[in-house]
């Protein structure tokens, strides 16, 4: 019932699969989520819609080598324009 040749072929296939998975470089991940980013590296969600100023904080080296958090210097969102701003006008809140 258990053929030694079939077991050897199955073990060989498992070994080849392990070697390929171990040493062959992987391709890019299929589930990788792409996000629109500004030139400063932050998302559109961190930029003010009306003024375009960035509300994110970045870490930099401060006095005596300590890290401090300061506001991002970006003053206008320069990334891709969202489709809802191109094709549809905002419904809420009413402007009149």
N, C-alpha and C positions, 0 to 999 in steps of 0.2 A: 504494500500500500504506500509506504514512504520510499520512493525511489531515490537512491543516493545521487544519481545524476541530477535530478530536479532540485534536490537540496543544494548541491554544489553550484548549479546555475543561479539559484535564488541568492545564495551567499555571495556569489560573484557580482550580481546586480546590486546588492546592498553595498558591497565594497566600492564599486564604481560610483554609485550615487554619493557615498560619503566622501570619496576623493574629489569628485567634481564640486560638491558643496563646500569642501574645505579650501580648495586651492584655486578655483575659478572665480574671478572677481564678479561681484553682483552688479546688476543693472540698477538704474534709478528706481526708487520705490514708486509703485503705482498709486498708492494712497497718499502721496505727498500733497499737502494742501498749499496752493499758491495764494499769496496775499499781495495786495497792492501796497507798495511801499513808496514813501516819499524819498527824496534825495538824502534826508537826514537819517533814514533807516527806520522810521516809525510808520505805523499804520494810519489810515485815514481817520480812524476812530479817535486818535489822540490829537487831531487837529480841530480847531474851532471852525464851524461851518461858515460863519459870517466873516470873521477876520482872517482865518487861515493860520493863526498862530498855533504853534505846537505846545501842548501841555505836558509833554513827557519830561521826565527828569533823567539826567545822565550822571554817571559817577566819574569824578576826575580826582587827580591828586591835588590836595590842598596844602595848607601850611604844615610844615614839619613832616611831610610825607604821608599824612593821614588822608583817607578817602573822604570826599564830601559830595553831596548830591546838589546839583545845580540844574536850573531849567534849560531845556533845549533852545538853541539860538535860532531855530528855523522860524521864519516869519510868514511863510506861504507854502501850502501844499503843492508839490510839483509832480506828484505821481499821476497814474492814470485816472481819468474821470469816471466815476461810477455811472453805470447805464441808467439808473433811475433819475439822475440829474439831466441826462441828455434827452430821454424820451418822455418823461412824465414830470409835470410840475408838482411840487409838494402840495398835498391836500390840507394837512393840518399844520399849524394853526392858520386860520384865515387871515389874510393880510388886510382886509378892508374893515 
